[in-house]
Amino acid sequence: MRALNVCLVNDSFPPLIDGVSNAVKNYAEIISSNGGKASVVTPYYPNTDDSVWPFPVIRYPSVDMTRLVGYRAGMPFSASVMRRLQSSHFNIIHSHCPITSTMLARTLRDRIKAPLVLTYHTKFDIDIANAVKNKQLQDIALKLLVSNISACDEVWTVSNGAGDNLRKLGYEGRYVVVPNGVDLPKGRVNDEQICQATKGFDLPKGVPVFLFVGRMMWYKGIRLMLDALRRLKADGADFRMVFIGKGTDKDAIKAYARSLCLDDKVFFSPAIHDREVLRAWYCRADLFLFPSTFDTNGLVVREAAACALPSVLIKGSCAAEDVSDGVNGFLIEENADSMAAMLTKLCHCLQTVRQVGESAQYDLYVSWEDSVKQASARYETVIDNYQAGHYPKREQFSDDMLHAAAAMMDYFNRRKDHFDSLKTGAIQMGAEWKAGVQKIGNQAKDKLDNVIRRP
C-alpha cells in the first residue's frame, strides 16, 4: 500500500465549527496518525493559531461574508499559496466544498497531475437560494456548482439522499456513498460530568429534556420545533428544551420563542466546542429533536446515538436514513402537529425511549476511524484509476477561466523568482561593494599610518 499524501480543501475549518469542518479535521488527524500525510487548505481567518494542529494548515486569502452566508469567502487564486501546494507532492486532492474550494482544487490538479475527489456534504441549492434572491443569478450559481462537481475525477456523497439531491441539481455522473463518522466514543459519561456541564439550567429531575445541536438557522426545522413545543405547553405538558449552537438566525429564533411564551421551558446555549461537555449534554437529554430536511447526513444524529440518545426525525429525510420508527429512532411528518403528537406520546413512555436509544447506539453509530479507513481504501482505487487513465478529461465551461488563472499564477511566480534573483544579486553586489570600499579605506589608512610614523 502506497503512502498517502492528501490535500484536503474546504471552505470551513476551525475556528469555524460546522459538520464539514469537523469532517475535514477528522480526516486530517486520522490520516496523519495512521502513517500518511494530510494538509488542510482553507480560507484565512484572523487571529487563528494553526500551530495547534498535528498537520499543516495552509490558509489562502478570504473576504468577510459572515453577515451574508455565515462564512469568510475564500479567494482561491493566490500565486504564493499555489506554489506552496505544488511543492507538497500530494498524490490525491480531496475537496469538501463544490464552489471555491473545488476551483482551487481543479487548478492544483492541472499543476500536479493528481486525481481530484469531491465529497458532497450539503444541499447547496438551499444555501444558494438563501444567499441569492435573484432567480437568474441562482441558476448561474447552480450551473457553476454542477460544472465544478462534474469536473472532478470521482464524486462521493455522505448518504443516498445527498446523491438524490445531486441528481436534482442536474449532475449526471457516477457517485460513491462514503458516510461520515462520529468522533464521540460509544457510551455515557458519569453523573458528575453531566451536572457540571448542565449547571445553571433549570432541568428538574423527572421532567423530559429535549435537545438540539447545530447551526441556528431556520432551515434546520427550528420553527417547526418551536410551534410543536407551544402546543405541548398549551396542553399542560412539562418539559425542557435546550438549543446548542450559533448561526445568523439565532436572534430571530430566540425572539420567536419569546413570542410563543416559551421562555420558562426553552433555553439557548452558545456553540460548545469541548466534545466531552457536548457529550454530557447528549447524555442528559431524553430525546434529540432534528426535524431537518436540509442536512444530507445529520452527524449530530449519530453523535446522539453514540450516547444512546434517540432522535425524532422527518420521515424520508437524509438524516432518517437507516432509521426505523420505534426501533432505533422516531419518525414524523414534516409539520408541528406531527411532532407535538410524537412528543406527547413519548413523554409518557421514557423507558421505551431509552430502549430505542440503545438500539440507535448499536445500529447507527459509525466511528471516524472506520469512515476514514473506508475513504483511504477508496483513495488507493482512485489513484490507480487516475494513473491508468480510466478517468476521462472532463471539460467544463469554466475550464478556460481556471486555465487562465493558473497561467496567471505561474506568471506571477516566475516574476517573483526573477525579482527575488535580482534582489539577491543586488544584495550580493552591495555587500561586495561595501567590502571593496572598506578594503580601499583600510589600505589608505595603512599608507597614512606609515607616512606619519616615517622619521
Secondary structure, DSSP 8 states (H G I E B T S, - for coil): ----EEEEE-S--TTS-SHHHHHHHHHHHHHHHTT-EEEEEEE--TT--GGGSSS-EEEE-EEEEHHHHSEEEE----HHHHHHHHTT--SEEEES-TTHHHHHHHHHHHHH---EEEEE-B-HHHHHHHH---HHHHHHHHHHHHHHHHTSSEEEESSHHHHHHHHHHT--S--EE----B-S-SS---HHHHHHHHTTS---TTS-EEEEES---GGGTHHHHHHHHHHHHHTT---EEEEE---TTHHHHHHHHHHTT-TTTEEEE-----HHHHHHHHHH-SEEEE--SSBSS-HHHHHHHHTT--EEEETTSGGGTT--BTTTBEEE-SSHHHHHHHHHHHTT-HHHHHHHHHHHHHHH--BHHHHHHHHHHHHHHHHHHHHTT-S-----TTHHHHHHHHHHHHHHHHHHHHHHHHHHHHHHHHHHHHHHHHHHHHHHHHHHHHHHH--
